[in-house]
Amino acid sequence: MKLAVIDLNRCDRSPFCPVKRVCPFGAVTQEYGKPPVIDESKCTGCSKCVMVCPMGAVQIV
């Protein structure tokens, strides 16, 4: 199964991260000042997060 992963070197850790808002399965969470985290048990690999990440930090693998 394909899943989303975040490249921490590219992620800017913005508290306004669109990736966590666009996930229809609630697979992306984020604590303030930290990078988003993807819950692999919830991620379906739909790639919506890839399309909205302004930093290009999310990929489907």
N, CA, C, O and CB atoms as a CASP TS submission, in Angstrom:
PFRMAT TS
TARGET T0000
AUTHOR 0000-0000-0000
METHOD Language model
MODEL 1
PARENT N/A
ATOM      1  N   MET     1       0.838  -1.189   0.000  1.00  0.00           N
ATOM      2  CA  MET     1       0.000   0.000   0.000  1.00  0.00           C
ATOM      3  C   MET     1       0.875   1.243   0.000  1.00  0.00           C
ATOM      4  O   MET     1       1.894   1.297   0.689  1.00  0.00           O
ATOM      5  CB  MET     1      -0.949   0.004   1.214  1.00  0.00           C
ATOM      6  N   LYS     2       0.480   2.221  -0.762  1.00  0.00           N
ATOM      7  CA  LYS     2       1.229   3.474  -0.824  1.00  0.00           C
ATOM      8  C   LYS     2       0.803   4.383   0.318  1.00  0.00           C
ATOM      9  O   LYS     2      -0.374   4.454   0.673  1.00  0.00           O
ATOM     10  CB  LYS     2       1.017   4.178  -2.184  1.00  0.00           C
ATOM     11  N   LEU     3       1.781   5.075   0.885  1.00  0.00           N
ATOM     12  CA  LEU     3       1.534   5.975   2.005  1.00  0.00           C
ATOM     13  C   LEU     3       2.254   7.296   1.788  1.00  0.00           C
ATOM     14  O   LEU     3       3.243   7.363   1.059  1.00  0.00           O
ATOM     15  CB  LEU     3       1.981   5.333   3.326  1.00  0.00           C
ATOM     16  N   ALA     4       1.754   8.340   2.421  1.00  0.00           N
ATOM     17  CA  ALA     4       2.414   9.639   2.386  1.00  0.00           C
ATOM     18  C   ALA     4       3.538   9.671   3.405  1.00  0.00           C
ATOM     19  O   ALA     4       3.415   9.126   4.502  1.00  0.00           O
ATOM     20  CB  ALA     4       1.407  10.776   2.654  1.00  0.00           C
ATOM     21  N   VAL     5       4.634  10.313   3.033  1.00  0.00           N
ATOM     22  CA  VAL     5       5.747  10.535   3.956  1.00  0.00           C
ATOM     23  C   VAL     5       6.173  11.993   3.843  1.00  0.00           C
ATOM     24  O   VAL     5       6.023  12.618   2.793  1.00  0.00           O
ATOM     25  CB  VAL     5       6.949   9.569   3.651  1.00  0.00           C
ATOM     26  N   ILE     6       6.703  12.523   4.936  1.00  0.00           N
ATOM     27  CA  ILE     6       7.138  13.922   4.975  1.00  0.00           C
ATOM     28  C   ILE     6       8.653  13.975   5.039  1.00  0.00           C
ATOM     29  O   ILE     6       9.275  13.343   5.893  1.00  0.00           O
ATOM     30  CB  ILE     6       6.515  14.669   6.183  1.00  0.00           C
ATOM     31  N   ASP     7       9.242  14.742   4.119  1.00  0.00           N
ATOM     32  CA  ASP     7      10.679  14.982   4.117  1.00  0.00           C
ATOM     33  C   ASP     7      10.939  16.113   5.117  1.00  0.00           C
ATOM     34  O   ASP     7      10.651  17.276   4.832  1.00  0.00           O
ATOM     35  CB  ASP     7      11.213  15.344   2.664  1.00  0.00           C
ATOM     36  N   LEU     8      11.475  15.773   6.268  1.00  0.00           N
ATOM     37  CA  LEU     8      11.670  16.763   7.334  1.00  0.00           C
ATOM     38  C   LEU     8      12.671  17.845   6.960  1.00  0.00           C
ATOM     39  O   LEU     8      12.663  18.919   7.562  1.00  0.00           O
ATOM     40  CB  LEU     8      12.129  16.075   8.596  1.00  0.00           C
ATOM     41  N   ASN     9      13.524  17.591   5.991  1.00  0.00           N
ATOM     42  CA  ASN     9      14.478  18.609   5.538  1.00  0.00           C
ATOM     43  C   ASN     9      13.795  19.689   4.710  1.00  0.00           C
ATOM     44  O   ASN     9      14.316  20.799   4.599  1.00  0.00           O
ATOM     45  CB  ASN     9      15.595  17.963   4.722  1.00  0.00           C
ATOM     46  N   ARG    10      12.652  19.389   4.135  1.00  0.00           N
ATOM     47  CA  ARG    10      11.931  20.362   3.306  1.00  0.00           C
ATOM     48  C   ARG    10      10.771  21.020   4.052  1.00  0.00           C
ATOM     49  O   ARG    10      10.336  22.110   3.678  1.00  0.00           O
ATOM     50  CB  ARG    10      11.407  19.685   2.052  1.00  0.00           C
ATOM     51  N   CYS    11      10.274  20.378   5.087  1.00  0.00           N
ATOM     52  CA  CYS    11       9.121  20.879   5.844  1.00  0.00           C
ATOM     53  C   CYS    11       9.507  22.135   6.631  1.00  0.00           C
ATOM     54  O   CYS    11      10.549  22.167   7.285  1.00  0.00           O
ATOM     55  CB  CYS    11       8.581  19.786   6.805  1.00  0.00           C
ATOM     56  N   ASP    12       8.656  23.175   6.563  1.00  0.00           N
ATOM     57  CA  ASP    12       8.949  24.413   7.294  1.00  0.00           C
ATOM     58  C   ASP    12       8.270  24.473   8.665  1.00  0.00           C
ATOM     59  O   ASP    12       8.416  25.461   9.384  1.00  0.00           O
ATOM     60  CB  ASP    12       8.518  25.607   6.468  1.00  0.00           C
ATOM     61  N   ARG    13       7.532  23.424   9.030  1.00  0.00           N
ATOM     62  CA  ARG    13       6.894  23.288  10.344  1.00  0.00           C
ATOM     63  C   ARG    13       5.900  24.405  10.656  1.00  0.00           C
ATOM     64  O   ARG    13       5.702  24.767  11.816  1.00  0.00           O
ATOM     65  CB  ARG    13       7.949  23.252  11.415  1.00  0.00           C
ATOM     66  N   SER    14       5.282  24.942   9.614  1.00  0.00           N
ATOM     67  CA  SER    14       4.330  26.034   9.775  1.00  0.00           C
ATOM     68  C   SER    14       3.114  25.601  10.575  1.00  0.00           C
ATOM     69  O   SER    14       2.579  24.517  10.340  1.00  0.00           O
ATOM     70  CB  SER    14       3.897  26.559   8.420  1.00  0.00           C
ATOM     71  N   PRO    15       2.663  26.429  11.521  1.00  0.00           N
ATOM     72  CA  PRO    15       1.450  26.099  12.269  1.00  0.00           C
ATOM     73  C   PRO    15       0.199  26.189  11.380  1.00  0.00           C
ATOM     74  O   PRO    15      -0.881  25.754  11.780  1.00  0.00           O
ATOM     75  CB  PRO    15       1.306  27.036  13.480  1.00  0.00           C
ATOM     76  N   PHE    16       0.348  26.745  10.195  1.00  0.00           N
ATOM     77  CA  PHE    16      -0.761  26.878   9.243  1.00  0.00           C
ATOM     78  C   PHE    16      -0.690  25.827   8.145  1.00  0.00           C
ATOM     79  O   PHE    16      -1.258  26.010   7.068  1.00  0.00           O
ATOM     80  CB  PHE    16      -0.762  28.272   8.622  1.00  0.00           C
ATOM     81  N   CYS    17      -0.005  24.744   8.410  1.00  0.00           N
ATOM     82  CA  CYS    17       0.224  23.674   7.445  1.00  0.00           C
ATOM     83  C   CYS    17      -1.084  23.212   6.795  1.00  0.00           C
ATOM     84  O   CYS    17      -1.987  22.746   7.489  1.00  0.00           O
ATOM     85  CB  CYS    17       0.916  22.494   8.126  1.00  0.00           C
ATOM     86  N   PRO    18      -1.192  23.339   5.456  1.00  0.00           N
ATOM     87  CA  PRO    18      -2.412  22.907   4.786  1.00  0.00           C
ATOM     88  C   PRO    18      -2.541  21.387   4.712  1.00  0.00           C
ATOM     89  O   PRO    18      -3.638  20.866   4.509  1.00  0.00           O
ATOM     90  CB  PRO    18      -2.461  23.486   3.396  1.00  0.00           C
ATOM     91  N   VAL    19      -1.441  20.686   4.875  1.00  0.00           N
ATOM     92  CA  VAL    19      -1.456  19.225   4.779  1.00  0.00           C
ATOM     93  C   VAL    19      -2.377  18.620   5.840  1.00  0.00           C
ATOM     94  O   VAL    19      -3.135  17.695   5.551  1.00  0.00           O
ATOM     95  CB  VAL    19      -0.030  18.662   4.929  1.00  0.00           C
ATOM     96  N   LYS    20      -2.312  19.134   7.048  1.00  0.00           N
ATOM     97  CA  LYS    20      -3.147  18.572   8.124  1.00  0.00           C
ATOM     98  C   LYS    20      -4.622  18.914   7.933  1.00  0.00           C
ATOM     99  O   LYS    20      -5.492  18.181   8.402  1.00  0.00           O
ATOM    100  CB  LYS    20      -2.672  19.086   9.489  1.00  0.00           C
ATOM    101  N   ARG    21      -4.909  20.012   7.254  1.00  0.00           N
ATOM    102  CA  ARG    21      -6.311  20.411   7.048  1.00  0.00           C
ATOM    103  C   ARG    21      -6.969  19.673   5.887  1.00  0.00           C
ATOM    104  O   ARG    21      -8.184  19.478   5.894  1.00  0.00           O
ATOM    105  CB  ARG    21      -6.393  21.906   6.803  1.00  0.00           C
ATOM    106  N   VAL    22      -6.192  19.264   4.898  1.00  0.00           N
ATOM    107  CA  VAL    22      -6.770  18.683   3.687  1.00  0.00           C
ATOM    108  C   VAL    22      -6.985  17.169   3.780  1.00  0.00           C
ATOM    109  O   VAL    22      -7.750  16.617   2.988  1.00  0.00           O
ATOM    110  CB  VAL    22      -5.883  18.987   2.513  1.00  0.00           C
ATOM    111  N   CYS    23      -6.344  16.499   4.708  1.00  0.00           N
ATOM    112  CA  CYS    23      -6.459  15.041   4.790  1.00  0.00           C
ATOM    113  C   CYS    23      -7.887  14.629   5.151  1.00  0.00           C
ATOM    114  O   CYS    23      -8.367  14.960   6.235  1.00  0.00           O
ATOM    115  CB  CYS    23      -5.466  14.480   5.828  1.00  0.00           C
ATOM    116  N   PRO    24      -8.573  13.908   4.253  1.00  0.00           N
ATOM    117  CA  PRO    24      -9.954  13.516   4.528  1.00  0.00           C
ATOM    118  C   PRO    24     -10.078  12.394   5.562  1.00  0.00           C
ATOM    119  O   PRO    24     -11.179  12.074   6.008  1.00  0.00           O
ATOM    120  CB  PRO    24     -10.615  13.087   3.249  1.00  0.00           C
ATOM    121  N   PHE    25      -8.953  11.805   5.937  1.00  0.00           N
ATOM    122  CA  PHE    25      -8.980  10.683   6.868  1.00  0.00           C
ATOM    123  C   PHE    25      -8.414  11.032   8.241  1.00  0.00           C
ATOM    124  O   PHE    25      -8.336  10.171   9.118  1.00  0.00           O
ATOM    125  CB  PHE    25      -8.216   9.528   6.290  1.00  0.00           C
ATOM    126  N   GLY    26      -8.016  12.296   8.432  1.00  0.00           N
ATOM    127  CA  GLY    26      -7.468  12.730   9.712  1.00  0.00           C
ATOM    128  C   GLY    26      -6.145  12.063  10.048  1.00  0.00           C
ATOM    129  O   GLY    26      -5.820  11.867  11.219  1.00  0.00           O
ATOM    130  N   ALA    27      -5.381  11.715   9.012  1.00  0.00           N
ATOM    131  CA  ALA    27      -4.126  10.997   9.226  1.00  0.00           C
ATOM    132  C   ALA    27      -2.966  11.914   9.590  1.00  0.00           C
ATOM    133  O   ALA    27      -1.915  11.435  10.017  1.00  0.00           O
ATOM    134  CB  ALA    27      -3.773  10.217   7.994  1.00  0.00           C
ATOM    135  N   VAL    28      -3.138  13.224   9.430  1.00  0.00           N
ATOM    136  CA  VAL    28      -2.042  14.163   9.683  1.00  0.00           C
ATOM    137  C   VAL    28      -2.344  15.001  10.913  1.00  0.00           C
ATOM    138  O   VAL    28      -3.387  15.650  10.998  1.00  0.00           O
ATOM    139  CB  VAL    28      -1.805  15.074   8.461  1.00  0.00           C
ATOM    140  N   THR    29      -1.423  14.978  11.861  1.00  0.00           N
ATOM    141  CA  THR    29      -1.546  15.792  13.067  1.00  0.00           C
ATOM    142  C   THR    29      -0.260  16.592  13.236  1.00  0.00           C
ATOM    143  O   THR    29       0.766  16.272  12.636  1.00  0.00           O
ATOM    144  CB  THR    29      -1.828  14.907  14.329  1.00  0.00           C
ATOM    145  N   GLN    30      -0.328  17.623  14.050  1.00  0.00           N
ATOM    146  CA  GLN    30       0.858  18.452  14.258  1.00  0.00           C
ATOM    147  C   GLN    30       0.777  19.158  15.596  1.00  0.00           C
ATOM    148  O   GLN    30      -0.248  19.747  15.941  1.00  0.00           O
ATOM    149  CB  GLN    30       1.016  19.476  13.125  1.00  0.00           C
ATOM    150  N   GLU    31       1.856  19.095  16.339  1.00  0.00           N
ATOM    151  CA  GLU    31       1.989  19.873  17.564  1.00  0.00           C
ATOM    152  C   GLU    31       2.702  21.168  17.205  1.00  0.00           C
ATOM    153  O   GLU    31       3.534  21.189  16.298  1.00  0.00           O
ATOM    154  CB  GLU    31       2.765  19.077  18.678  1.00  0.00           C
ATOM    155  N   TYR    32       2.385  22.238  17.905  1.00  0.00           N
ATOM    156  CA  TYR    32       2.946  23.550  17.594  1.00  0.00           C
ATOM    157  C   TYR    32       4.475  23.512  17.571  1.00  0.00           C
ATOM    158  O   TYR    32       5.113  23.016  18.499  1.00  0.00           O
ATOM    159  CB  TYR    32       2.463  24.585  18.612  1.00  0.00           C
ATOM    160  N   GLY    33       5.045  24.046  16.495  1.00  0.00           N
ATOM    161  CA  GLY    33       6.497  24.142  16.357  1.00  0.00           C
ATOM    162  C   GLY    33       7.171  22.862  15.898  1.00  0.00           C
ATOM    163  O   GLY    33       8.390  22.827  15.729  1.00  0.00           O
ATOM    164  N   LYS    34       6.392  21.816  15.696  1.00  0.00           N
ATOM    165  CA  LYS    34       6.950  20.546  15.253  1.00  0.00           C
ATOM    166  C   LYS    34       6.416  20.229  13.861  1.00  0.00           C
ATOM    167  O   LYS    34       5.399  20.782  13.443  1.00  0.00           O
ATOM    168  CB  LYS    34       6.607  19.405  16.253  1.00  0.00           C
ATOM    169  N   PRO    35       7.091  19.352  13.154  1.00  0.00           N
ATOM    170  CA  PRO    35       6.590  18.989  11.818  1.00  0.00           C
ATOM    171  C   PRO    35       5.334  18.128  11.926  1.00  0.00           C
ATOM    172  O   PRO    35       5.111  17.475  12.946  1.00  0.00           O
ATOM    173  CB  PRO    35       7.677  18.240  11.014  1.00  0.00           C
ATOM    174  N   PRO    36       4.526  18.126  10.890  1.00  0.00           N
ATOM    175  CA  PRO    36       3.349  17.257  10.890  1.00  0.00           C
ATOM    176  C   PRO    36       3.773  15.788  10.964  1.00  0.00           C
ATOM    177  O   PRO    36       4.875  15.422  10.557  1.00  0.00           O
ATOM    178  CB  PRO    36       2.488  17.507   9.627  1.00  0.00           C
ATOM    179  N   VAL    37       2.885  14.968  11.486  1.00  0.00           N
ATOM    180  CA  VAL    37       3.128  13.533  11.606  1.00  0.00           C
ATOM    181  C   VAL    37       1.989  12.816  10.886  1.00  0.00           C
ATOM    182  O   VAL    37       0.824  13.182  11.040  1.00  0.00           O
ATOM    183  CB  VAL    37       3.230  13.083  13.118  1.00  0.00           C
ATOM    184  N   ILE    38       2.329  11.801  10.104  1.00  0.00           N
ATOM    185  CA  ILE    38       1.323  11.030   9.379  1.00  0.00           C
ATOM    186  C   ILE    38       1.106   9.698  10.079  1.00  0.00           C
ATOM    187  O   ILE    38       2.046   8.931  10.288  1.00  0.00           O
ATOM    188  CB  ILE    38       1.747  10.811   7.907  1.00  0.00           C
ATOM    189  N   ASP    39      -0.138   9.433  10.436  1.00  0.00           N
ATOM    190  CA  ASP    39      -0.514   8.167  11.056  1.00  0.00           C
ATOM    191  C   ASP    39      -0.709   7.154   9.932  1.00  0.00           C
ATOM    192  O   ASP    39      -1.692   7.216   9.194  1.00  0.00           O
ATOM    193  CB  ASP    39      -1.818   8.311  11.938  1.00  0.00           C
ATOM    194  N   GLU    40       0.226   6.231   9.808  1.00  0.00           N
ATOM    195  CA  GLU    40       0.192   5.258   8.713  1.00  0.00           C
ATOM    196  C   GLU    40      -1.038   4.364   8.754  1.00  0.00           C
ATOM    197  O   GLU    40      -1.443   3.829   7.722  1.00  0.00           O
ATOM    198  CB  GLU    40       1.432   4.402   8.749  1.00  0.00           C
ATOM    199  N   SER    41      -1.637   4.193   9.919  1.00  0.00           N
ATOM    200  CA  SER    41      -2.830   3.346  10.002  1.00  0.00           C
ATOM    201  C   SER    41      -4.065   4.043   9.423  1.00  0.00           C
ATOM    202  O   SER    41      -5.059   3.385   9.116  1.00  0.00           O
ATOM    203  CB  SER    41      -3.091   2.951  11.457  1.00  0.00           C
ATOM    204  N   LYS    42      -4.005   5.377   9.272  1.00  0.00           N
ATOM    205  CA  LYS    42      -5.126   6.134   8.720  1.00  0.00           C
ATOM    206  C   LYS    42      -4.892   6.581   7.280  1.00  0.00           C
ATOM    207  O   LYS    42      -5.852   6.837   6.554  1.00  0.00           O
ATOM    208  CB  LYS    42      -5.399   7.339   9.581  1.00  0.00           C
ATOM    209  N   CYS    43      -3.646   6.679   6.859  1.00  0.00           N
ATOM    210  CA  CYS    43      -3.303   7.171   5.522  1.00  0.00           C
ATOM    211  C   CYS    43      -3.685   6.139   4.465  1.00  0.00           C
ATOM    212  O   CYS    43      -3.392   4.951   4.600  1.00  0.00           O
ATOM    213  CB  CYS    43      -1.795   7.499   5.431  1.00  0.00           C
ATOM    214  N   THR    44      -4.346   6.617   3.412  1.00  0.00           N
ATOM    215  CA  THR    44      -4.738   5.733   2.309  1.00  0.00           C
ATOM    216  C   THR    44      -3.915   5.985   1.052  1.00  0.00           C
ATOM    217  O   THR    44      -4.086   5.289   0.052  1.00  0.00           O
ATOM    218  CB  THR    44      -6.215   5.911   1.996  1.00  0.00           C
ATOM    219  N   GLY    45      -3.024   6.975   1.093  1.00  0.00           N
ATOM    220  CA  GLY    45      -2.216   7.294  -0.081  1.00  0.00           C
ATOM    221  C   GLY    45      -2.990   8.048  -1.143  1.00  0.00           C
ATOM    222  O   GLY    45      -2.659   7.954  -2.325  1.00  0.00           O
ATOM    223  N   CYS    46      -4.007   8.791  -0.754  1.00  0.00           N
ATOM    224  CA  CYS    46      -4.857   9.502  -1.719  1.00  0.00           C
ATOM    225  C   CYS    46      -4.135  10.640  -2.430  1.00  0.00           C
ATOM    226  O   CYS    46      -4.577  11.073  -3.494  1.00  0.00           O
ATOM    227  CB  CYS    46      -6.076  10.049  -1.019  1.00  0.00           C
ATOM    228  N   SER    47      -3.045  11.129  -1.873  1.00  0.00           N
ATOM    229  CA  SER    47      -2.165  12.178  -2.408  1.00  0.00           C
ATOM    230  C   SER    47      -2.721  13.599  -2.361  1.00  0.00           C
ATOM    231  O   SER    47      -2.152  14.491  -2.990  1.00  0.00           O
ATOM    232  CB  SER    47      -1.835  11.857  -3.806  1.00  0.00           C
ATOM    233  N   LYS    48      -3.797  13.832  -1.649  1.00  0.00           N
ATOM    234  CA  LYS    48      -4.303  15.197  -1.508  1.00  0.00           C
ATOM    235  C   LYS    48      -3.290  16.079  -0.785  1.00  0.00           C
ATOM    236  O   LYS    48      -3.148  17.260  -1.100  1.00  0.00           O
ATOM    237  CB  LYS    48      -5.641  15.199  -0.752  1.00  0.00           C
ATOM    238  N   CYS    49      -2.592  15.502   0.179  1.00  0.00           N
ATOM    239  CA  CYS    49      -1.594  16.254   0.933  1.00  0.00           C
ATOM    240  C   CYS    49      -0.416  16.656   0.046  1.00  0.00           C
ATOM    241  O   CYS    49       0.154  17.732   0.227  1.00  0.00           O
ATOM    242  CB  CYS    49      -1.099  15.430   2.122  1.00  0.00           C
ATOM    243  N   VAL    50      -0.053  15.814  -0.894  1.00  0.00           N
ATOM    244  CA  VAL    50       1.055  16.104  -1.809  1.00  0.00           C
ATOM    245  C   VAL    50       0.739  17.346  -2.629  1.00  0.00           C
ATOM    246  O   VAL    50       1.607  18.189  -2.859  1.00  0.00           O
ATOM    247  CB  VAL    50       1.331  14.899  -2.741  1.00  0.00           C
ATOM    248  N   MET    51      -0.505  17.451  -3.065  1.00  0.00           N
ATOM    249  CA  MET    51      -0.911  18.558  -3.935  1.00  0.00           C
ATOM    250  C   MET    51      -0.933  19.903  -3.231  1.00  0.00           C
ATOM    251  O   MET    51      -0.787  20.935  -3.885  1.00  0.00           O
ATOM    252  CB  MET    51      -2.266  18.281  -4.507  1.00  0.00           C
ATOM    253  N   VAL    52      -1.115  19.922  -1.899  1.00  0.00           N
ATOM    254  CA  VAL    52      -1.245  21.209  -1.200  1.00  0.00           C
ATOM    255  C   VAL    52       0.003  21.644  -0.440  1.00  0.00           C
ATOM    256  O   VAL    52       0.062  22.783   0.021  1.00  0.00           O
ATOM    257  CB  VAL    52      -2.386  21.140  -0.245  1.00  0.00           C
ATOM    258  N   CYS    53       0.984  20.790  -0.297  1.00  0.00           N
ATOM    259  CA  CYS    53       2.183  21.166   0.464  1.00  0.00           C
ATOM    260  C   CYS    53       2.987  22.197  -0.326  1.00  0.00           C
ATOM    261  O   CYS    53       3.519  21.873  -1.388  1.00  0.00           O
ATOM    262  CB  CYS    53       3.060  19.913   0.780  1.00  0.00           C
ATOM    263  N   PRO    54       3.087  23.434   0.173  1.00  0.00           N
ATOM    264  CA  PRO    54       3.807  24.466  -0.557  1.00  0.00           C
ATOM    265  C   PRO    54       5.317  24.259  -0.590  1.00  0.00           C
ATOM    266  O   PRO    54       6.009  24.848  -1.422  1.00  0.00           O
ATOM    267  CB  PRO    54       3.508  25.792   0.041  1.00  0.00           C
ATOM    268  N   MET    55       5.823  23.436   0.300  1.00  0.00           N
ATOM    269  CA  MET    55       7.255  23.191   0.375  1.00  0.00           C
ATOM    270  C   MET    55       7.674  21.956  -0.434  1.00  0.00           C
ATOM    271  O   MET    55       8.865  21.692  -0.594  1.00  0.00           O
ATOM    272  CB  MET    55       7.673  23.027   1.826  1.00  0.00           C
ATOM    273  N   GLY    56       6.704  21.212  -0.937  1.00  0.00           N
ATOM    274  CA  GLY    56       7.008  19.990  -1.664  1.00  0.00           C
ATOM    275  C   GLY    56       7.608  18.915  -0.763  1.00  0.00           C
ATOM    276  O   GLY    56       8.393  18.082  -1.215  1.00  0.00           O
ATOM    277  N   ALA    57       7.233  18.943   0.509  1.00  0.00           N
ATOM    278  CA  ALA    57       7.827  18.041   1.490  1.00  0.00           C
ATOM    279  C   ALA    57       7.114  16.699   1.604  1.00  0.00           C
ATOM    280  O   ALA    57       7.625  15.780   2.243  1.00  0.00           O
ATOM    281  CB  ALA    57       7.841  18.702   2.825  1.00  0.00           C
ATOM    282  N   VAL    58       5.943  16.576   0.992  1.00  0.00           N
ATOM    283  CA  VAL    58       5.175  15.336   1.116  1.00  0.00           C
ATOM    284  C   VAL    58       5.246  14.549  -0.195  1.00  0.00           C
ATOM    285  O   VAL    58       5.089  15.099  -1.285  1.00  0.00           O
ATOM    286  CB  VAL    58       3.697  15.638   1.492  1.00  0.00           C
ATOM    287  N   GLN    59       5.483  13.271  -0.054  1.00  0.00           N
ATOM    288  CA  GLN    59       5.540  12.370  -1.211  1.00  0.00           C
ATOM    289  C   GLN    59       4.764  11.109  -0.887  1.00  0.00           C
ATOM    290  O   GLN    59       4.584  10.762   0.280  1.00  0.00           O
ATOM    291  CB  GLN    59       7.011  12.028  -1.594  1.00  0.00           C
ATOM    292  N   ILE    60       4.307  10.428  -1.921  1.00  0.00           N
ATOM    293  CA  ILE    60       3.668   9.134  -1.768  1.00  0.00           C
ATOM    294  C   ILE    60       4.704   8.076  -2.134  1.00  0.00           C
ATOM    295  O   ILE    60       5.296   8.119  -3.213  1.00  0.00           O
ATOM    296  CB  ILE    60       2.376   9.015  -2.659  1.00  0.00           C
ATOM    297  N   VAL    61       4.912   7.142  -1.239  1.00  0.00           N
ATOM    298  CA  VAL    61       5.886   6.056  -1.502  1.00  0.00           C
ATOM    299  C   VAL    61       5.226   4.699  -1.331  1.00  0.00           C
ATOM    300  O   VAL    61       5.877   3.669  -1.507  1.00  0.00           O
ATOM    301  CB  VAL    61       7.113   6.169  -0.556  1.00  0.00           C
TER
END
